[in-house]
Amino acid sequence: MTCPPSCARIRERAVARDARGLADLVIALSDAERAETARHLPDLRDELRGFGGYGELLRIVGAGVLSGPAATAAWLTRREFADPWPRLEELAGVLATRPAGWQADVAARLARKIRTPDDRDVPLALAVLRATGATPPEHDPLVTAWLRTGPADDDPLLGPLLPRIFEAEGVGRELREERLTPAPTPWLSRIGRLLAAGRVSRAELLDGCLRRFLRGGDGIGLRFFVRLHEMLDPTPQEAAARTRDYLRLLPVAPGPVAELALAQLRRSGPLEPADTAEAAGALTFRAESKLALGGLRLVEGETDGATGHPYAAELAAALATAFGHASYEVQGRAARIALKRAAALAPAGQILAEAVPLLPEALGVRVAGRFGGEAAREEQPEAFTPPPLPAPAAPGPFPEPTLDVWESVHTWVDGERWLAAFVRRAATDREGLRRTLAGQFGGHPQVHPQESWVEVSDWIDALAGQVTDPDPEPASASTGPEPASVFARPEQAAGAPEQAVGGLEQTIGELLEAAWSGAVRLLGLHPSAGRMGGSRGGPPAGWIGGPLAGPLGGPLGELLAGAMGGPPAGQAARSQPSLPPADEVAPPHLFLLRRLHEIHRALRAGTLPPVLLATPTLTTGHLDPAVLVERLAECAAVDAAPLPADLAQALLRLPRGRHPEAAGQAARIGSPAAATAARWLAEGGLRDPETHVRWSYLDGATDRLFDEHEPAERPYQIRLRPVLRAEPTGLEALDELLTTRTRWSWFRSRGLLSWWPSLLPSHREIVAADYLPDVLHPGVAARWVRNLADADGPAGEAMALVLACQVARAEPEAAALLVRMAARGDLPAEEVGAQVALLLRRTPHYQQRPIVGVLADAARQGAYEAVWRLLTRLLPALLPAPGERARVEHTEAVTLAADVAAWAGARGPIPEVSAYATAGGRSRFARACARLHDQLRHGGPVGRGRVHEGEEESVA
């Protein structure tokens, strides 16, 4: 089809990307030219697809030539025309030249296409509405989308859209983060400016808030409107004019809205008796104690000095409702008002008499004595006697070594079993070992080049590959990465041509390997991806290995492979395992990798001993001293030197204390390794290092320590720094393990956190210290903490903090962990309490009630003495803050403390509790404090295992 002159001119301007000129051209078209261009729009679109930004240019053309509003709206919102930087000014200018009715129709259609505030067509729809002056359609997503754009104070859409925020669904959620303090946030500030300028009406805003409240909704959806109402701060006259609306909110509105309504009713002046009775009945029906007490205050004020009140029946009904409230404080207050205002309520005494059974027994007896009725009899619960602590469970024997666990070698027990069986079979039956591994690993384990090896399963692959496809030890051994290119072929070790290109080959190989490692990090891949025997961290087999040969294949691939020193396409390369730098992984992680690395090097060099020294004999990771001596003797008998890191690990796994008999037997063996073990056994092994925890936080870009600069409010990001100071041992692997702690890549070490307790089973505090950077987020698994609980050694500040996090998170095993350590007698209860208190004070993630639940479970399982010691440090943090009203969770904490103190026979005051106990008061919290105070001072009274709602108290 021949393109008419108008289309040719449009195409010329579009190819030149002249949006302004294109808009002027389209506006100047005649009606006939518009119709002709509209017919050729599909062809024009096909021609311009190859030019960048063509979509916005075609939008401009369609806006000027299409005749139907529906077709125009569909054209403007075509997905293929989307552009991150749309030319809305030119587009809106073209639309503004079309007939007014047509503009309004298109604008409304564009607005109705909006579904969420993030829709790509939101800027277009708003720009068209502003440019055309069309009335926005009643479409809720349009309102929320407009709100999110944060319009200016002179936005022409403020007039038509601002009143709709009170009706449109989703507005409350969109503006839920708006606040008045410390300074008004954008929308509240904007409305305040409009109000001050007289551009919006106070009455319309107040009425809008009330309409929104009366429509219903949850607290989050209404939060913005509550704050807007607070900012408007109605005068008493404005509040009085809206009394009926505020009364309608009291029964069912969310708590903050009902509190707002009650406050406005109070400031509007004295209510009519009928309104007071209505409000009291609505409020005493509420579950929230604060609102129910507000309703009781209305009853008390209305009946003050009255006799035979005209609305006695309604007021008595409000009191009767409060008699059955879940809060004992509300019940007690209602009973006191009924007795105190008996004269005013006398005409409705029967209503109160019928509600007497709803009260606790002690309160019911008093009210029945005045109004009649029969108080309910409470069943007295049986006194709870906590059980004794369970006997500590003895650790089981370590399972026998075997190669059959090759699929689960990433777990510490099966990993140790596999290594022990591998070394034994390598010394006694190498050919049988090769056949077994070939069957398990499918012929030849795949080992791929990578920067450093951090997964146990990578090293297992390498060991299996070394047996099934041996690679001899090079002349100069190194503990770091191999210096030669990972793509070099063994047959190129000699020869002039190979030497001539060797430097180039090494450089290219190293660059390509670095490029692969960078790609892995950029894409967020993890070296451990894939199952054992598969690719874990390096480039795939054949990836330019020759790096271009694999993907290219064929003769060219073969040529590139030969030129670059790589294997032919499709043939995997072999790289030698290498250790990561010390600052990339945690010290226990690197210690474990050193053991694996030395086994591999010894296997290649043919110096592997007949047995590993460090294989545990108990499931805790401990090693029997006598078994260690037997293994040392076996190595000495064949003149094989034990591996250094294996010896260090074996020494760390010995039980704490001196072992003189085993020391004498080891000294008689005569080998250097046995002499080292003899000294270790005789002197009692590793001395406990000094450990400490330092809390730090980010203050802007500055990392500060809590003990040097306490923040004014809870900081956003907290870090825990382990501090460890140990005496040198003279053993290189051990001294590296006990070095000063620095930051390392926790992402790379997380896969092996489960191994760590087994590496230091007699020094759990060291492991706990190394868990600290991970303990707040994402957290240390309960099963790892259980292994630490079963380990040995002092449990200091680090171990206490690890346990405290389990308690603060209310992990399912938290109570069992406390009981487990209390049964062994090594629970640092006071320090755990102090650390839980710090978590509550310094972090926003933990709630008080779940913590109290964990402690209650542990106490009822027999750990009540330990829980009491813990509470002596934690309880002050569980009490109300200065100026804070006591809540249910505070009462529950003190009630638990009183129970546990009674079971443990505790004595000695807690000043914070004594202050509440001696201040008096009739609330349940005050009575719980008094009960605990009496127990700690006199040893009683403690009759029952909890504070009961029917306990005797004065209600006069």
BELDA-V574900 format. One line per field, one symbol per residue. ss: DSSP state (H for helix, E for strand, C for the rest). psi: psi as a letter, one per 40 degrees, with the letter a starting at -180 (. if undefined). A space follows every 10 residues. Layout:
ss: ???
psi: ???
This chain:
ss: CCCCHHHHHH HHHHHCCCHH HHHHHHHCCC HHHHHHHHHC HHHHHHHHCC CCCHHHHHHH HHHHHCCCHH HHHHHHCCHH HCCCCCCHHH HHHHHCCCCH HHHHHHHHHH HHCCCCCCCC CHHHHHHHHH HHCCCCCCCH HHHHHHHHCC CCCCCCHHHH HHHHHHCCCC HHHHCCCCCC CCCCCHHHHH HHHHHHCCCC CHHHHHHHHH HHHHHCCCHH HHHHHHHHHH HHCCCHHHHH CCHHHHHHHC CCCCHHHHHH HHHHHHHCCC CCHHHHHHHH HHHHCCCCHH HHHHHHHHHH HHCCCCCCCC CHHHHHHHHH HHHCCCCHHH HHHHHHHHHH CHHHHHHHHH HHHHHHHHCC HHHHHHHHHH HCCCCCCCCC CCCCCCCCCC CCCCCCECCC CCCCCHHHCC CHHHHHHHHH HHHHHHHHCH HHHHHHHHHH CCCCCCCCCC CCCCCHHHHH HHHHHHHHCC CCCCCCCCCC CCCCCCCCCH HHCCCHHHHH HHHHHHHHHH HHHHHHHHHH HHCCCCCCCC CCCCCCCCCC CCCECCECHH HHCHHHHHHH HHHHCCCCCC CCCCCCCCCC CCCCCCHHHH HHHHHHHHHH HHHHHCCCCC CCCCCCCECC CCECHHHHHH HHHHHHHCCC CCCHHHHHHH HHCECCCCCH HHHHHHHCCC CHHHHHHHHH HHHCCCCCCE EEEEEEEEEC CEEEECCCCC CCCCCCCEEE EEEEECCCCC CHHHHHHCCC CCCCCHHHHH HHHHHHHHHC CCCHHHHHHH HHHHHCCCCC CHHHHHHHHH CCCCCCHHHH HHHHHHHHCC CCCHHHHHHH HHHHCCCCHH HHHHHHHHHH HHCCCCCHHH HHHHHHHHHH HHHHHHHHHH HHHHHHHHCC CCCCCCCHHH HHHHHHHHHH HHHHCCCCCC HHHHHHHHCC CCCHHHHHHH HHHHHHHHCC CCCCCCCCCC CCCCCC
psi: hhhidddddd dddddefgdd dddddddeii ddddddddde dddddddede hheddddddd dddedhdhdd ddddddehde ehhdgigddd dddddeeiid dddddddddd deehdieeid eddddddddd deeihiighd ddddddddeg iideheeddd dddededhie ddddedehid ieihiddddd ddddddeeei hddddddddd ddddeiiidd dedddddddd ddgiiddddd efdddddddd deiidddddd ddddddeeih iidddddddd dddeeidhdd dddddddddd ddeheihfhd fddddddddd dddeidhddd dddddddddd fdddeddfdd ddddedeeii dddddddddd eaihiihhhh iihhhiiiii hhhiiiihii iieefdefee iddddddddd ddddddddgd dddddddddd efchhhhiii dihehddddd ddddddddgi hihidhiiea ihdiheeiid efeihddddd eddddddddd dddddddddd ddefihdehi iheahddaii hegffhdedd ddaadddddd dddefiiihe hiihihiiii idediidddd dddddddddd ddddeffhie ihdehieiee eihhdddddd dddddddefh hihddddddd ddeiiiiigd dddddddede iddddddddd ddeeahihih iihhhiihgb ehhihdedgh idihidhiih hhhhhiiiee hddddddeih hiiihddded eedddddedg eegdddddde edeeddheih idddddddde aiiihadddd ddddddddef ideddddddd dddeefhgdd dddddddddd deieeiiddd ddddddddde eefddddddd ddddddeeii iheihhiddd dddddddddd dddefiihih dddddddeea ieiddddddd dddddddefa iedieihiee ihihe.
